[in-house]
Amino acid sequence: MTTRIELYDTTLRDGTQRENISLSLADKLAIARRLDAFGIPYLECGWPGSNPKDADFFAAIREVELEQAKICAFGSTRRKNDTCAHDGNIQALVAAGTPVVTIFGKSWDLHIEKVLETEIAENEAMVRDSVGYLKELGREVIYDAEHFFDGFAANPECALGTLRAAASAGADYVVLCDTNGGSLPWQIEAGVEAVRAELGDQARIGIHTHDDGGCGVANSLAAVRAGAVMVQGTINGYGERVANANLVTILPDLQCKMGCSCVPDERLRELTALSRYVAEVANITHDDHLPYVGRSAFAHKGGVHVAAMLKEPASYQHLEPERVGNEMRAVVSELSGRGNIAHLAAGAGIRETPHAREVLYKVKELENRGYSFEAAEASVELMLRRAEPGYEAPFRLIDFLTVVEHRDGRGLVAEATVKVEVPDGTIAHTASEGNGPVNALAHALRKALEPHYPALGEMRLADYKVRILDSAQGTAATTRVLVDFVAGGQRWTTVGAGTNIIEASWEALSDAIEFGLTS
């Protein structure tokens, strides 16, 4: 029988503890809706007793019609030597009105004695009272045993005692937390097995790991092997310090490699889109090298690899990328073979590639001079198109001039003139100012071409990157320029390189416009 594993997402609580993440109320609501639509069953959305934004969220989410997800409020057990009825944190959890409440308690004697400054017996009472109070109010209660694995290593009886207290009070899940993120998979497995032996069927077991030792995903999988049926984590691993366990990696590992059931297969095909959506809302650049969902996850650079892939995709891929909503890519570089070029051409709709070897040699020669085509596939596709019989470029450069000068009263001023010829023989000669020489060139080229190509008005420059390749050469160093253009939902990148930054920029810029006008 297929094992059902419940996914518990804490991106909106633990994930926001990552440096440089700050989600607005609208951001949190948008992500919650997307996670619900994807099929994540538990969404931990904040600590209502800690800040006004989280309290506002729980009020707002009650007005949102969710498909299936359960909203969880997070907080701590009652204070020592107090009652739940008088504890402000417990009452804030109650007021949040969520169907699920997750509370954490101490399971490491070091924390009990030196942080809480109380006795082990009182700590167990705090856990028991808090879980029991919330269960009496009809809530599903998840108990997070903070620092469980460190506590289990230091004092097993103390750590297990907190779990017995939670289970006896009716906790639906007891979640074993590797809070400091330093445990190893065999330690996780041993800890879960010990808890199973101790609790039997009293409560289901969950796992919550961090990635400080680089084992966050592996530790979560090890816990499932040992009997955990809930896995907590965050989208893209966002979290405190290094990272939380990455649900975007754990999910396909569980479902595709371990045969577990987490979400419907049609939802799994939305995984890459989900990962990139959360990154976009969080205003964090999506990591190209994330397993399964990164742009490079199924990218192949070596010519031998690509040649094999064209014959049998399974030869160099551990999984069909379509299963997680990603795609295979053949990266073009100096390490490429003809297969890389052929694959790129096929994706661009170029069926015949008689000039593949010629283009490949040109790529290798240009990379030796400082170009890089791994991220500039549009430049390679443009080489292929230019090699096709009958190809006609949308414009031909005659000359350009850039001037930067300091003018009294205006400061630095950049001006460019461009002279180009279009296929009907018309010569356009224009000038424009800009906030720098490259910006002025871009304005002048647009001014020259837009009367002949109105579609150019829809294209815009999205990014402009400059890299110095041999800094030891000082101002004589080779410079590589990458430009990104977007139009109509399409994005493309071109490259230029040379010792003259203006010339390199012109090459990348003019190629990007030519590609946009001809693709």
C-alpha positions in Angstrom: 0.0 0.0 0.0 1.3 3.5 -0.9 2.3 5.5 2.2 0.6 8.9 2.5 3.0 11.6 3.7 1.4 14.9 4.8 3.4 18.0 3.7 3.4 20.8 6.2 4.6 24.1 4.7 6.1 26.8 7.0 7.3 29.2 4.3 5.0 31.9 5.7 6.4 31.6 9.3 9.8 29.9 9.4 10.7 30.9 5.9 10.3 34.6 6.7 13.1 34.3 9.2 15.6 34.2 6.4 17.6 37.3 6.0 16.4 39.6 3.2 12.9 38.2 3.1 10.0 40.5 4.2 6.6 39.5 3.0 3.7 42.0 3.1 0.2 40.9 4.2 -0.8 40.8 0.5 2.3 38.6 -0.3 1.4 36.1 2.4 -2.2 35.8 1.3 -1.0 35.3 -2.4 1.4 32.6 -1.4 -1.1 30.9 0.8 -3.6 30.7 -2.1 -1.0 29.3 -4.4 0.1 26.6 -1.9 -3.5 25.7 -1.3 -4.2 25.4 -5.0 -1.1 23.3 -5.5 -2.3 20.8 -2.8 -0.2 21.4 0.3 -2.5 20.2 3.1 -1.0 22.2 6.1 0.0 25.8 5.9 1.7 27.3 8.9 1.2 31.1 8.5 2.6 32.9 11.4 2.7 33.5 15.2 -0.4 35.5 16.1 1.1 36.6 19.4 4.3 38.0 18.0 3.4 40.8 15.7 0.4 42.8 14.3 1.0 41.6 10.7 0.5 37.9 11.6 -2.6 38.8 13.6 -4.0 40.7 10.6 -3.2 37.7 8.4 -5.3 35.3 10.4 -8.2 37.7 10.3 -7.8 38.1 6.5 -7.4 34.4 5.7 -10.8 33.6 7.3 -12.4 35.5 4.4 -10.4 33.5 1.7 -12.2 30.4 0.3 -9.5 27.7 0.2 -9.7 24.5 -1.7 -8.3 22.1 0.8 -5.5 23.5 3.0 -5.7 23.7 6.7 -4.3 27.0 8.2 -2.1 26.6 11.2 -1.3 29.2 13.8 2.1 28.8 15.6 3.1 29.5 19.1 4.8 28.2 22.3 3.5 26.3 25.3 2.2 28.2 28.3 4.7 30.0 30.5 6.2 28.2 33.5 4.1 28.3 36.7 1.1 29.8 34.9 -2.2 28.6 33.4 -3.3 28.5 29.8 -6.4 30.6 30.5 -4.1 33.5 31.7 -1.3 33.0 29.1 -1.3 35.7 26.5 0.4 33.6 23.8 -2.1 30.7 24.2 -5.0 33.1 24.1 -3.7 34.7 20.9 -3.5 31.2 19.3 -7.1 30.6 20.3 -8.2 34.0 19.0 -6.6 33.3 15.6 -9.4 30.9 15.0 -7.4 28.4 12.9 -8.5 24.7 12.7 -4.9 23.7 13.5 -2.6 25.0 16.2 1.1 24.1 16.3 2.9 24.7 19.6 6.5 24.1 20.3 8.1 23.1 23.6 11.5 22.3 25.0 12.9 18.8 24.8 16.5 19.4 25.6 17.4 19.6 29.3 20.0 22.3 28.5 17.1 24.6 27.4 14.8 23.6 30.2 17.3 24.3 32.9 19.3 27.2 31.4 16.9 29.0 29.1 13.5 28.4 30.7 15.1 28.1 34.1 12.6 25.5 35.3 12.4 21.8 36.3 11.9 18.9 33.9 8.6 18.1 35.6 7.3 21.6 35.1 8.3 21.6 31.5 6.4 18.4 30.9 3.4 20.0 32.6 3.7 23.0 30.3 3.5 20.7 27.3 0.7 18.6 28.7 -1.5 21.5 29.8 -1.1 23.4 26.5 -1.9 20.5 24.3 -4.8 19.4 26.4 -6.3 23.0 26.6 -6.3 23.4 22.9 -7.7 19.9 22.3 -10.6 20.7 24.6 -11.4 23.6 22.4 -11.7 21.3 19.4 -8.4 22.2 17.6 -6.2 19.8 15.8 -2.9 20.1 17.7 0.6 19.5 16.3 3.4 19.5 18.9 6.8 20.6 17.7 9.5 19.1 20.0 12.2 21.8 19.6 15.8 20.6 19.7 14.6 17.0 20.0 17.6 15.3 18.5 20.1 17.3 20.5 18.0 16.7 23.6 17.7 13.0 22.8 21.5 12.7 22.5 22.1 14.5 25.8 19.3 13.0 27.9 17.0 10.5 26.1 14.6 10.1 29.0 14.0 13.9 29.3 13.4 14.2 25.5 11.0 11.3 25.3 9.2 12.5 28.4 8.1 15.7 26.6 6.7 13.6 23.8 4.8 11.3 26.3 3.3 14.4 27.8 2.1 15.7 24.4 0.8 12.3 23.3 -1.1 11.7 26.6 -2.8 15.1 26.2 -4.1 14.1 22.7 -1.6 15.7 20.3 -2.4 14.6 16.8 1.2 14.8 15.7 4.5 15.0 17.6 7.1 16.6 15.3 10.7 15.9 16.0 12.8 19.0 15.3 16.4 19.2 14.4 16.4 22.9 15.3 20.1 23.5 15.1 20.4 21.6 11.8 23.4 19.6 12.8 22.2 16.0 12.9 23.1 13.4 10.4 20.7 11.0 8.7 21.5 7.9 10.8 21.0 10.0 14.0 17.6 11.1 12.7 16.6 7.5 11.8 17.6 6.2 15.2 15.7 9.0 17.0 12.5 8.4 15.0 12.7 4.6 15.6 13.1 5.3 19.4 10.0 7.5 19.4 8.0 4.9 17.5 9.0 2.3 20.1 8.1 4.7 22.9 4.8 6.0 21.7 3.4 3.2 19.6 0.0 4.4 18.2 -0.5 7.3 20.6 0.5 10.0 18.1 1.7 10.2 14.5 5.3 11.4 14.0 6.5 14.3 12.0 9.9 15.7 11.1 11.2 19.3 11.0 14.8 19.8 9.9 17.2 22.6 9.1 20.1 22.5 6.6 23.0 23.8 8.7 25.0 20.6 8.1 23.8 20.2 4.5 21.5 17.3 5.4 18.1 18.9 5.7 16.6 17.0 2.8 18.4 13.8 3.5 17.4 14.0 7.2 13.7 14.4 6.2 13.8 11.4 3.9 15.6 9.3 6.6 12.8 10.2 9.1 10.2 9.0 6.6 12.1 5.7 6.1 12.0 5.3 9.9 8.2 6.0 10.2 7.5 9.7 10.1 4.3 10.5 8.2 4.5 14.3 8.2 7.3 16.4 6.7 7.7 20.1 7.6 9.7 22.4 5.3 9.6 25.5 3.2 9.4 26.3 -0.5 13.0 26.6 -1.9 14.3 26.0 1.6 13.8 29.6 2.7 14.5 29.8 6.4 16.6 30.9 9.3 20.4 30.8 9.0 21.4 28.5 6.1 17.9 27.1 5.2 15.0 25.0 6.2 14.5 21.6 4.6 13.4 22.3 1.0 10.0 20.9 0.3 10.5 21.5 -3.4 13.2 18.8 -3.3 11.6 16.6 -0.7 8.3 16.3 -2.5 9.6 14.7 -5.8 12.1 12.6 -3.8 9.2 11.2 -1.8 6.8 10.8 -4.6 9.0 9.9 -7.5 11.8 8.0 -5.8 10.3 6.5 -2.6 6.8 5.7 -3.9 5.0 7.9 -1.3 1.8 9.8 -2.0 1.9 13.6 -1.4 0.0 15.5 -4.1 -1.7 14.4 -7.3 0.7 13.8 -10.3 -0.9 16.6 -12.3 -0.1 19.0 -9.4 3.5 17.7 -9.3 3.9 19.0 -12.9 3.3 22.5 -11.5 6.2 22.2 -9.0 8.7 24.3 -11.1 6.1 27.1 -11.6 5.3 27.1 -7.8 9.0 27.4 -6.9 9.5 30.3 -9.2 6.3 32.0 -8.2 7.3 32.0 -4.5 10.7 33.3 -5.3 9.2 36.1 -7.4 6.8 37.2 -4.6 9.6 37.0 -2.1 11.7 39.2 -4.4 14.6 36.7 -4.4 16.3 35.6 -7.6 15.4 32.0 -8.3 18.3 29.6 -7.9 19.2 28.1 -11.3 20.8 25.2 -9.5 18.0 24.0 -7.3 17.3 20.2 -7.7 14.4 19.4 -10.0 13.1 23.0 -10.5 16.3 25.0 -11.3 16.9 26.2 -14.8 20.1 24.1 -14.8 18.5 21.0 -13.2 18.2 19.3 -16.6 20.8 21.4 -18.5 23.5 19.5 -20.4 26.8 21.1 -21.4 29.2 18.4 -22.4 29.0 17.3 -26.0 29.2 13.6 -25.1 26.3 14.0 -22.8 24.1 15.8 -25.3 24.9 13.3 -28.0 23.8 10.5 -25.7 20.7 12.5 -24.6 19.5 12.9 -28.2 19.5 9.1 -28.5 18.1 8.2 -25.1 17.1 11.0 -22.5 17.5 8.6 -19.6 21.2 8.2 -20.3 22.0 11.4 -18.4 18.8 12.3 -16.5 17.6 10.8 -13.3 14.0 11.8 -14.0 11.8 13.1 -16.9 11.9 16.9 -16.3 8.2 17.2 -17.4 7.1 15.3 -14.3 8.0 18.4 -12.2 7.2 21.0 -14.9 10.8 21.6 -16.0 12.5 21.0 -19.3 15.7 19.6 -20.7 18.2 22.1 -22.1 21.4 21.7 -24.1 23.8 24.4 -23.1 26.1 25.8 -25.9 29.7 26.4 -24.9 33.2 25.5 -25.8 32.6 22.1 -24.4 29.7 21.5 -26.8 29.3 19.0 -29.7 27.1 19.2 -32.7 24.3 17.7 -30.7 24.1 20.8 -28.5 23.7 23.0 -31.6 21.2 20.7 -33.2 19.1 20.6 -30.1 19.1 24.4 -29.8 18.2 24.7 -33.5 15.3 22.2 -33.1 13.9 24.2 -30.2 14.1 27.4 -32.4 12.2 25.7 -35.2 15.3 25.4 -37.5 14.9 21.9 -38.9 18.0 21.6 -41.0 21.4 22.4 -39.5 24.0 21.9 -42.2 26.0 24.7 -40.7 26.0 23.3 -37.2 29.7 22.4 -37.3 30.6 25.8 -38.6 28.6 27.5 -35.8 30.1 25.2 -33.3 33.6 26.1 -34.3 32.7 29.8 -34.1 31.3 29.3 -30.6 34.5 27.7 -29.4 36.7 30.3 -31.0 34.6 33.2 -29.6 34.6 31.7 -26.1 38.4 31.5 -26.3 38.2 35.3 -26.8 36.0 35.9 -23.7 32.5 35.3 -24.9 30.1 33.0 -23.0 27.1 31.5 -24.6 25.7 29.4 -21.8 23.2 32.1 -20.8 23.1 33.8 -24.3 21.4 31.2 -26.4 19.8 33.9 -28.5 23.3 34.8 -29.8 23.8 31.2 -31.0 20.4 31.0 -32.5 21.2 34.2 -34.4 24.4 32.6 -35.8 22.3 29.7 -37.1 19.8 32.0 -38.7 22.5 34.1 -40.3 24.0 30.9 -41.8 20.7 29.9 -43.5 20.4 30.6 -47.2 18.4 33.7 -47.9 18.6 35.2 -44.4 18.2 39.0 -44.5 19.2 41.0 -41.5 16.6 43.7 -40.5 19.3 46.3 -40.5 23.0 46.8 -41.2 25.3 49.1 -39.2 27.1 51.7 -41.2 28.7 53.6 -38.3 28.1 54.9 -34.8 29.7 57.5 -32.6 29.5 58.1 -28.9 30.6 61.2 -27.0 30.7 61.8 -23.3 31.5 65.3 -22.1 31.1 67.6 -19.1 29.0 70.6 -20.0 28.8 73.7 -17.8 25.5 73.7 -16.0 24.5 70.2 -17.1 27.4 68.0 -15.8 28.2 64.8 -17.6 26.3 64.4 -20.9 26.4 61.3 -23.1 25.3 61.5 -26.8 25.3 58.9 -29.6 24.7 59.0 -33.3 23.8 55.9 -35.3 23.7 55.3 -39.0 22.0 52.1 -40.2 20.6 50.8 -43.5 17.4 48.8 -43.7 16.6 46.2 -46.4 14.8 48.6 -48.7 18.0 50.7 -49.0 16.8 53.5 -46.7 19.5 54.9 -44.5 18.5 56.2 -41.1 20.9 58.6 -39.3 19.8 59.5 -35.8 21.2 61.0 -32.6 20.1 60.7 -29.0 21.2 61.5 -25.5 21.3 59.1 -22.6 22.5 58.8 -19.0 25.6 57.0 -20.4 27.1 56.1 -23.7 25.4 52.7 -23.9 22.0 54.1 -23.0 22.5 56.8 -25.6 23.3 54.2 -28.2 20.2 52.2 -27.3 18.0 55.3 -27.7 19.6 56.3 -31.0 19.2 52.8 -32.5 15.6 52.6 -31.4 15.0 56.0 -32.9 16.5 54.9 -36.2 14.6 51.6 -36.5 11.1 52.1 -34.9 9.7 53.9 -38.0 10.5 50.8 -40.0 9.8 48.2 -37.3 6.9 49.2 -35.0 7.2 45.9 -33.1 10.4 47.3 -31.6 8.2 49.5 -29.4 7.1 46.4 -27.5 10.6 45.3 -26.7 12.4 46.5 -23.6 15.8 46.0 -22.0 15.3 44.0 -18.9 18.9 43.6 -17.7 22.4 44.7 -18.6 25.4 42.8 -17.0 29.1 43.7 -17.4 31.9 41.4 -16.2 35.7 42.1 -16.3 37.4 38.9 -17.3 41.1 39.6 -16.7 41.2 42.3 -14.1 45.0 42.1 -13.8 45.0 43.9 -17.2 43.4 47.0 -15.6 41.6 49.3 -18.0 42.9 47.1 -20.9 40.9 44.1 -19.6 38.5 42.1 -21.8 34.9 42.9 -20.9 31.9 40.6 -21.4 28.4 42.2 -21.7 25.1 40.3 -21.5 21.8 42.0 -22.2 18.3 40.6 -21.6 15.4 41.8 -23.6 11.7 41.0 -23.1 8.6 41.3 -25.3 5.3 39.5 -25.2 6.2 37.1 -22.5 9.4 36.0 -24.2 12.8 36.7 -22.8 16.2 36.4 -24.6 19.8 37.1 -23.9 22.7 38.0 -26.2 26.4 38.5 -25.5 29.3 40.8 -26.7 32.9 40.8 -25.6 36.1 42.7 -26.2 38.5 45.2 -24.8 36.2 48.1 -25.7 33.2 48.1 -23.5 31.2 50.3 -25.9 31.8 47.9 -28.8 30.9 44.9 -26.7 27.8 46.6 -25.5 26.8 47.5 -29.1 27.3 43.9 -30.2 25.1 42.5 -27.5 22.5 45.3 -27.9 22.2 45.2 -31.7 22.1 41.4 -31.7 19.3 41.4 -29.1 17.2 43.7 -31.3 18.0 41.7 -34.5 16.9 38.5 -32.7 13.7 40.1 -31.4 12.8 41.4 -34.9 13.5 38.0 -36.7 12.4 35.3 -34.2 
